[in-house]
């Protein structure tokens, strides 16, 4: 069964005061051509209109991991790789040869006590098959989620009311999410991703890097919601997708 998108869309009154993204029939993430264009989305494998509440991506550089906004520790980033949108905007996170934690993180953002936050990254395996994303310990305690990027599975998970998902996208990409509650009103390090040795690795695993291995990353997003919504690109400011 195939929807006649134009015919069905004409039967509804639709408005959204911002651009938005959707997954096309080829499995790629695309942006709407105009603010008020409804989205025919294929993320579930079937054609469906994508309707969502308003949400804000609190991370201000969602794709440019070379920007100083993203702090690299024991690692570097290299650009120019195929992304889930089909362009060359993805980066490779490469471990250096030091003994320690190898990661990239977005620095400190304000969080509110009792608020639920969801952090998501698009991640693809490189020489390393596993990744970890986490919130800072200040405000979230020992919160982290591990992911098997080969089998598409969530591994170890910890945090206050924490949950996690991994969703397959095209060309080996996965959308990896972690949701947890803040236990303080504070400034916390958020948006952290790092390669690890297994899906049972401890939070911020320490190991000696080889200087070449890594994982591919794209599309960082932090929302004050109990689940991840569709991708909201940002480039220099927090960005809102309207309802």
C-alpha positions in Angstrom: 0.0 0.0 0.0 1.4 3.4 -1.0 0.1 6.7 0.2 -0.7 9.4 -2.3 1.1 12.0 -0.2 -0.2 15.1 -2.1 -3.8 13.9 -2.2 -3.9 13.0 1.5 -2.1 16.1 2.6 -4.7 18.2 1.0 -7.3 16.8 3.3 -5.7 18.3 6.4 -4.8 21.8 7.7 -1.2 21.6 8.7 1.2 24.2 10.2 4.7 24.1 11.8 6.6 27.3 12.3 10.1 25.8 11.7 11.9 23.4 9.4 12.1 19.8 10.5 13.8 16.5 9.5 12.5 13.2 8.4 13.8 9.8 7.1 13.2 9.4 3.4 12.4 6.1 1.5 16.2 5.5 1.1 16.7 5.7 4.9 18.5 9.1 4.7 17.7 12.0 7.0 16.4 15.0 5.1 15.1 18.4 5.9 11.8 19.8 4.9 11.9 22.4 2.1 9.7 24.8 4.0 8.4 25.5 7.5 4.9 24.3 6.9 5.7 21.2 4.8 4.3 18.0 6.4 6.7 15.1 6.7 6.2 11.7 5.1 8.6 9.6 7.2 9.9 6.1 6.6 11.8 5.6 9.9 9.5 2.7 10.9 9.8 1.1 7.5 6.4 2.2 6.4 5.1 5.6 5.0 3.7 7.7 7.8 3.1 11.3 8.6 5.5 12.4 11.3 3.8 14.6 13.9 5.8 15.6 17.0 5.6 18.1 20.0 7.9 21.1 20.1 11.5 20.2 21.2 14.8 22.0 21.5 18.3 20.6 20.8 20.2 22.1 23.7 23.6 21.2 22.0 24.6 24.2 19.9 26.9 22.4 17.4 25.2 19.2 16.5 27.5 18.2 13.6 30.7 20.2 13.7 32.8 18.2 16.1 35.9 20.2 15.0 34.4 23.3 16.7 36.0 24.4 20.0 32.6 23.8 21.6 33.5 20.1 21.5 36.3 19.3 23.9 38.6 16.4 22.9 40.4 14.4 25.6 42.8 11.6 24.6 41.3 11.8 21.1 41.0 13.8 17.9 38.3 14.2 15.2 38.7 13.9 11.5 36.0 15.1 9.1 34.7 14.2 5.7 32.9 10.9 6.1 29.4 9.8 4.9 26.7 10.8 7.3 23.1 9.5 7.9 22.0 12.4 5.7 24.1 11.2 2.8 26.6 14.0 2.7 30.2 14.2 4.0 29.4 15.9 7.4 30.3 13.0 9.7 33.4 12.8 11.8 35.7 10.0 13.0 36.6 10.1 16.7 40.1 8.7 16.8 41.9 7.6 20.0 45.4 8.8 20.6 48.2 6.7 22.1 47.9 7.8 25.7 46.7 5.7 28.6 43.4 7.1 29.8 39.9 8.0 28.7 39.5 8.8 25.0 36.4 11.0 24.4 34.8 14.1 23.0 32.3 16.1 25.0 30.3 19.3 24.8 31.2 20.9 28.0 28.9 22.3 30.6 25.2 23.1 30.3 22.5 24.0 32.8 20.3 21.2 34.1 17.3 21.3 36.4 16.7 19.1 39.4 14.0 16.5 38.7 14.0 17.1 34.9 14.3 14.2 32.5 16.9 14.6 29.7 17.5 12.5 26.7 20.9 12.5 24.9 21.4 11.0 21.5 24.2 10.5 19.0 24.3 8.8 15.6 27.3 6.4 15.8 28.8 3.9 13.4 31.5 1.4 14.1 35.0 1.9 12.8 37.9 -0.2 14.0 36.1 -0.2 17.3 32.8 -2.0 17.7 31.6 -0.4 20.9 30.7 3.1 22.2 29.5 4.7 25.3 27.5 7.9 25.8 27.0 9.6 29.2 26.0 12.6 31.2 28.3 14.3 33.6 28.6 12.9 37.1 27.6 16.3 38.6 23.8 16.4 38.3 23.4 12.8 37.0 25.6 10.6 39.1 27.1 7.5 37.6 25.0 7.7 34.4 26.2 5.9 31.2 25.0 3.6 28.4 27.1 1.2 26.3 26.3 0.1 22.8 27.4 -2.8 20.5 27.7 -1.1 17.1 28.2 -4.5 15.4 25.1 -6.3 16.7 23.0 -3.2 17.4 22.5 -3.9 21.1 22.4 -1.9 24.3 24.9 -3.1 26.8 25.5 -2.0 30.4 23.3 0.9 31.6 23.3 3.0 34.8 21.7 6.2 36.0 18.7 7.7 37.8 15.6 6.2 36.1 17.8 5.6 33.2 16.8 3.9 29.9 18.5 3.5 26.6 17.7 2.7 22.9 19.7 1.8 19.8 18.0 2.2 16.4 19.4 1.1 13.0 19.7 3.6 10.2 21.2 3.3 6.7 24.8 2.4 5.9 25.7 1.0 9.3 24.6 4.0 11.4 22.8 3.7 14.7 20.9 6.3 16.7 22.0 5.7 20.3 20.1 7.3 23.2 20.2 7.5 26.9 17.5 9.0 29.1 18.0 9.9 32.8 16.8 12.3 35.5 18.9 15.1 36.9 19.2 15.1 40.7 20.6 18.7 41.0 20.0 22.1 39.5 23.5 22.7 38.4 25.9 23.0 35.4 26.8 19.6 34.1 29.1 18.2 31.5 26.8 16.8 28.8 27.0 15.2 25.4 29.9 12.8 25.9 30.8 10.0 23.6 33.8 7.6 23.6 35.0 4.3 22.2 35.2 1.4 24.6 36.4 -2.2 24.4 33.2 -4.1 25.1 29.5 -3.5 25.8 30.1 -4.2 29.5 32.9 -1.7 29.9 32.9 0.5 33.0 32.0 4.2 32.8 34.8 6.2 31.1 37.0 3.2 30.6 40.7 3.7 30.8 42.9 2.0 28.2 46.0 2.6 26.0 45.0 3.8 22.6 46.7 2.8 19.3 46.5 6.2 17.6 44.4 5.1 14.7 41.3 3.3 15.9 37.9 4.9 16.4 34.2 5.3 15.7 32.2 7.6 13.5 29.9 10.2 15.0 27.2 12.6 13.8 24.1 14.5 14.9 24.4 15.1 18.7 21.2 16.1 20.4 20.1 16.8 24.0 16.4 17.3 24.8 14.5 18.0 28.0 12.2 15.1 27.2 11.8 11.5 28.3 12.5 10.2 24.7 14.4 11.3 21.7 12.5 13.0 18.9 13.6 13.4 15.2 17.0 15.0 14.6 17.2 18.8 15.1 20.3 20.2 13.4 22.1 23.1 15.2 24.9 25.4 14.1 25.9 27.9 16.8 22.8 28.1 18.9 20.2 26.0 20.6 17.6 25.2 18.0 13.9 24.5 18.4 11.6 22.5 16.1 8.1 23.7 16.6 5.1 21.4 17.2 
